[in-house]
Amino acid sequence: MTDAPETTMPNDLSAFWMPFTANRQFKQKPRMLIRADGMHYTSSDNRQILDGTAGLWCVNAGHRRKEITEAVARQLDELDYAPAFQMGHPRIFELAARLVNLMPEGINHAFFTNSGSESVETSLKMALAYHRARGEGSRFRLIGRERGYHGVNFGGISVGGMVANRKMFGTLLTGVDHIRHTHDPERNAFTKGQPEYGAEFADDLERLVALHDASTIAAVIVEPIAGSTGVLIPPRGYLQRLRDICDRHGILLIFDEVITGFGRVGAPFASELFDVTPDIITTAKGLTNGVVPMGAVFVRDHVHEAFMQGPDDVIDFFHGYTYSGNPVAAAAGLACLDVYIRENLFTRAAELAGYWQDALHGLKGLPHVIDIRNFGLIGAIELEPIADKPTKRAFSAFLAAYDEGLMIRTTGDTIALSPPLIIERQEIDKLFDILTGVLKNLD
Ligand SMILES: Cc1ncc(COP(=O)(O)O)c(C=O)c1O
């Protein structure tokens, strides 16, 4: 007998208000994961579920990697927490140094956060403060893109372009505008890899410069590949054109690489793969393989230098989180890098891309499939929405796939796939076999 206070019943699901979830529907028929290993989850009804989404685009090295979990355990035993402000610990400096080595040339500084959303907020604040530090405080405007996703905090939803994530939350940040998205199914449907048409969509930034004047614009933020709004691959030449326009007008370019970072596209970062270097890169997710929350913002030298002009004893950036550079997250990040490098996971998506692409595009012609898009180890299957019931058809596919032993993700009426980078060819076959069966039986 203990005299501990009474707790809720173990099977009472009501206390936890789940994020981005239809709570009442879920709790009527819960989908519970109780273990994971490699490419698979185990569900509470003891089924193996093939992970087609690397959790939420984060478990790039596969689940429960011993090297990472052991590094975390050792760190917990050694230094559990250290204050992040005006204090340091060695591992986080080591991680920063190793990470900037992976970055395009000229990006030599990392600022740590705990999530993609926080990385985005940090990057937006950096952009504003950068211009102010240089005596261009009139540059207060932040430009995002329609159909962009940059997390859920106020800055991120303001520059983001997902209606459902914005419409409930009042006026958001002021001084924000959006360039148009790059989705063009009339010209680009069923393109394999980068679409041929649409580089000129970048010129929409010139429209906003003409409207607001460059002297009011601080930064433009885009995902190199938009993930959460249905996987939109940048048309050939588009990102470079955006870079050129930013350069012409003194506007900072921010790439949100929260999902494209850490090997997803077949290189450590999409910036390298597309050969376009932004001024700031936001990351999270694959940084620690999802094991411990952590994000990082990487900045080019000129951005960092602008903050280092005042007296040495004055704080250079009034921003940071209690857990910026947490030792346990740092240990996870370091061990994770070791795994990525030893197993060549930063380039594995490029090796598998052809096989993945063929298997994915093999779904063309199945019922309701109106577009298929891919890049690296990313895939999207867009379904025709049920009339007056947008998102229903894809969500039904998600439920059916789970019953058949496959985890997929849906956004709108698009199925998004992003398996761990350790996936083997026969697992790719299995994934698409299950999905084919699901799509054939969909209403
Ligand atoms: C491009 C992008 N930015 C930001 C985020 C937000 O990351 P988090 O959920 O870790 O806050 C996400 C999450 O999916 C993302 O895809």
The ligand as an ORCA input file, in Angstrom:
! r2SCAN-3c Opt
* xyz 0 1
  C       9.597     23.241    -42.699
  C       9.206     23.136    -41.261
  N       9.469     24.152    -40.431
  C       9.152     24.098    -39.128
  C       8.535     22.997    -38.598
  C       8.154     22.972    -37.150
  O       8.935     22.100    -36.449
  P       8.494     21.666    -34.959
  O       7.269     20.839    -35.091
  O       9.704     20.911    -34.464
  O       8.278     22.919    -34.192
  C       8.248     21.910    -39.429
  C       7.587     20.704    -38.888
  O       7.175     19.830    -39.586
  C       8.577     21.988    -40.800
  O       8.290     20.969    -41.643
*
